[in-house]
Structure formats: structure tokens, C-alpha cells
């Protein structure tokens, strides 16, 4: 059944960063891989943000990588990806045949990593999402996203080598994303996406030890994600809301909070076709 058969008259098109999108529902980094397996879904979405791409291949973390919680999940995938060279050679050409906008999530461990990855990809995509929530090796393991000045430097250097839209994906772990976001915008960021996952841990009570330590996502973090979007709504650039979106009503709440678009993440792990339902439901609120 075509989920859009009864609602084609309503127009969800939007223009962000000077780019036309068919709707404001994007596929979040990490949970939909590269959009190739479920291309019918990808082609209906406004955009896809790729899995995080690093300068070199990464095998990711050992299992367990995912742990279900009462209202979401903890993930500790560890940025598993083939690295920018193989991504550009083997994956990106296939992605470019998709009928949607493509943004690459860039995951760096130093300022030079971000510059190298963006430079290698060039103009073959519609834009970049800088994942500044990775450990900053050059700064002794401190997360990029908690250091406003380091983020300013990342955006400044990336801005020198690309004219494509640059979105910065911010963390809200132990910092005020408004402070960091303001410095990113001053350095030339075109938009902000937030929030990334929140720190979380689960224990194996039989073995009395940590089972998994990673990032919490899903409905549990939605109220906080909404707060953060509303907190940054006057920053002067488009805000992309992320966190616990499961329905069209959730999307509309983020739009009311000040977001220009949203990213669907954990919902697709339960149901890869969830974005189609969410887009249909959103039409009820925007018509």
C-alpha cells in the first residue's frame, strides 16, 4: 500500500541552506546506514545523513553494541565504517543514484581529520554534518563538542575548503549547547543539529559489572531534545531536531520548538519503514 495515496495534496516541501527538500524529515546518521537497503524509504525522505565517516577504516567496538532500555536504547557501535577512501570509491557512487539529498556525517578525532574527510569528498554530496561528539585525540581525549573554542576551530578550517552547507551536530553532555553552537555559527556553520545521544550505562547484575556504556537514544530523550532545540531557536541558523522522534506529532513538536527539519533515528531500528508513516502523519498537522 502506498502510504502517500490519500495525502498527496499537502505540500511538505521546504528550503533550508538554499536547498530544496521534498520534506523536513531526514534519516539520521548511524541508524539507516547509507540508505541503500531500503531505498524506497530513502527516496521519500527529505535527506539522508550517512553513517559517521572517519579518515581511516574502523572496526567499531566489541559486543554488546546495543542494549534496549525501557524507553529507548543504549548503543556503543564505535563508529564502524570503511573510512573515507573506500566510502568515496565503493559507496558514494551508489548513493548518488538515490532520489534524495545526501549529507555526510564527518567523524574526526582531530581538526585535520575533519579537513581531510571533507576535502576528499568534495562536491559529490549536498552537504556535511560535523560530528563533534567524538573523542578529541589532539586534546587529550576531551570531546570536541564540549569545547566551544575547539569547535570554532574545526568549523573555521572546514569552512576554508568547502562552500557546501556545513551542519554541526552538537552534544548536550555536560555542557550548554548554546555556548558551543554560537561559536560554531560565528565560525561559519550553516546549521546546527541536536541532540546527539546522552551518556548512559547498563549493568549485568549476575556478573556485577558494567554490561554496556554508550549513548542513550529513543523516546526517553525527546523532552530534553525539544528543550535544547527551543534553547537554540534564536541562534540565527536552521536547527535540525534529533532525539526520540517516533510519530508525525513528534516532528510537529520539534517544528514548534524552532526546528527547520528533523532526523529520524532509533525509530528505524524498530521499523525501517517508520519514516513513511511519520511523513504521512506530519501532513495532518501541516495541512
N, C-alpha and C positions, 0 to 999 in steps of 0.2 A: 504493500500500500504506500502511496506517495503521501508523506506527512505534510506536504505543502498543497495538496489538491484543493482544499477549501479556503485557502488564505492567501492566494497569490496577489490579491488586490492591494494588500497593505504593503507599504514600501519601507524597508528597514535600511536602505542604503545610507551610507554616511561618508563623510570626507574628513580624514584625520591625517595630519602631516602633509596635506596637499595631495593625498592619495585617496582614490575612490575605493570603498569596500562595499561588498554586497550586503553586509550586515555587521553589527558590532560584536558578534560572537566569535571569538578566536579560540583556537586549540592551544592549550598551554604547553610549555616546554616540559619534556620528560614523560608525559603520560600517553602521548599519541605518536611517539617515535618520530617518523618522518612523513606520516600521513599517507603512506603508500598502500598499506594493507587494507585500509578502509577508505579508499579513495572517493567513494560515493559520499561519505560524510565530509571528508576534507574539502571536496569541491563545493559543498553547500555552505561551509563556514566562511566567515569574512577573511580569515587568515589562519595560517599555522605557524607556530613558533617551534623550531626544531628542538630536539634533544640538545643538551649543552654540548658544544663542540670545543674541544681543547686543542692545544697546539700539537700534542703527541697522543697516540692511542692510549686508552686507559681500560684496564680490565674491570674496574669497579671494585666494590667491597665484597668480602666473603659473605655467605648467607649466615643468618637470615637477613634478607634485604627489606622485607615488608612485614608489618605486623598490624593486624586490624584492631582498632580501638572501638569504644562504644559509639563514637560519633565521627569516625574518620579512620586514618591510618598513619602509622609511622613508617617512613621509608629511609633506607640507608643504601641506596643504589651505588653511590660513589662515582657519579659522572661517567659511567661506562659509555664509551664511544670510540669510533675508529680513528679519531684525530682528523685535523683539517685537510691534510693531503688526500686521504682516502675518501673523505666526505665529498670533496670537490670533484674527485675523479669518478667515483662509483655511485654516489647517492644523489648529489645535486642535479645531475642531468635528468634523472628520473623525476625528481621533484618539480623541475621546471615544466614538466608536461601536465602538472596539476592545474586545475582551473580556480586557483585561489592565490592570495598574496602570501609571500614567503618571507619570514623573518628568521634569522639565525640567532639562536641563543649562544652567546660567546662566553665561555667559562675560562677565565685566566687565573694563573697563580702568581703573576707578576704583571706590571704595566706593559712590559714588552710582549707578553703573551697576547694580550688584547689587541695590540697593534698588529702583531704578526698574523693573527687569525683573520681580522677584518681586511687586512691588506691582501691576503691570499684569496679570499672570497671575492673581493672587488665589487663589481656592479651586477653580479649574476643573481642577486636577490632584491627584495623590495626594501629591506632594512635590517637593523640589528637590535637585539636585546642584550645588553651587557649584564651578565650575571655577576654582580659584585658581592655575592654572598659566599664565594669560595675562599679557602684559606689563602692568606697573602704571604707567600713564602719569603718575599723580599722584606716583609715587615715582621718577621719572627712568628708567623702563624696567626696574626691578628686578622680577623675577617675584614675584607675590603669595605663591606657595607657599613661597618660601624665607625669608619674613619672618614669624615667628610672631606678632609684635605687629600687623602689618597684617591677617593672617588673623583674629586675635582681633577686630579692629575690624569687619571685613566680617561675620563671624557675628553679632556683637553688634547691628549695625544691621539686618541681615536678620531676626534673631530678634524685633525690635520690631514687625515688620509682618506676620508670619505665624505661625500656630500649627501649620502643616503640618510634617511631618518635613523636616529640613534635613541633607543629607549633604554633607560637604566632600571633594572629590576632590583628593588630595594628590600632589605631585611628590616624587620621591626624587633629583632632580638637584641635586647639590652641597649637600645638607642632610640633617638627620636628621628624617624624617617624624614620629617620636615626639614630638620637641620641639614641632613645629608642631601636630600632632594634639592634644596635651594642651591647648594654649591654645585650640584650636577647641572642644574639649569644655567647657572652663571658660566659654566664651562662650555655650554653649547648643546646640552641634551635637548632633544626634541620632545621627549615624553618620559613619563615615569610609569612603571608597572609595580604594583604592590598588592598583597604582601607575598614574600617568599614563605616557606614553611617555618614553623616555630619549633624551637628546640624541644625535644621530648625523649623520654626513656621508658622502657618496659623491662620488668624483671621476670626471670624464671624462678618461681617460688619453690620449685622442687630442688633445684641446684643452688638456690640462694645467691644468684649472681645476675648481672645485667644480661638481658637477652638481646636487646637492640637499643641503640642510641642513634637518633636521627632527627628527621623533620616531620612534624605533625601537619597533616593537611585534612581536608574534608569539612563537613558541616560544622564541626566543633570550632573552627577558627573564623567562620563567616562574620559573626558580630564584630570581632576585633578588626578583621579586614575592612569591613564597612567603615568602622571608626577611622582607620588610617586613611582611607580614600577621602573621607569627608575632611579629615585633618589637613590634607594636602590640596584640597579642591581649588584653592586660590593661588596656587603656585605659578599659574600663567602658562602652563603647557598641558596637553592632553594627559589624563590619568587613565591607565588601564587597570581595572579592578580584578584581583585574583584572590580566591580563597573560599572554598566551600560552596560554590555555585552548583546547585542541583536542578533548579527549575527556572522557568521564564520569569517568575515573580522575583527570584533571587537576582537575576540580571537587572530587572527594573529597579530593585532597591539600590543596586550599585550605581545605576544611572542617576537616580535621585540623589545619591550621596555625592555626585560630582564626576563620576567616571564617564569617559567618552566611549569606552568599549570594555569588554571583559575577556578573561581567559577561562576556559573550562578545563579542569584538570582531573581531579580524583573521580568525578562522575563517570568519566570514560573508562575507568578501570572496572567499574561495575557493569557498565553498558556502553560499548563503543558507539552505539547509535544515539546516545543521550543528547548530543548537540542538536540533532534534528528535531527531537521533541522540544528541547529548550527554545530553539528558534521559533517553532510553531507557537509555543506558549507565550513567547515575548510579544507576538503580534497582537495578542489580546489587550496588552497594556499600551501599545504604541499606536493603535488604530483609532 
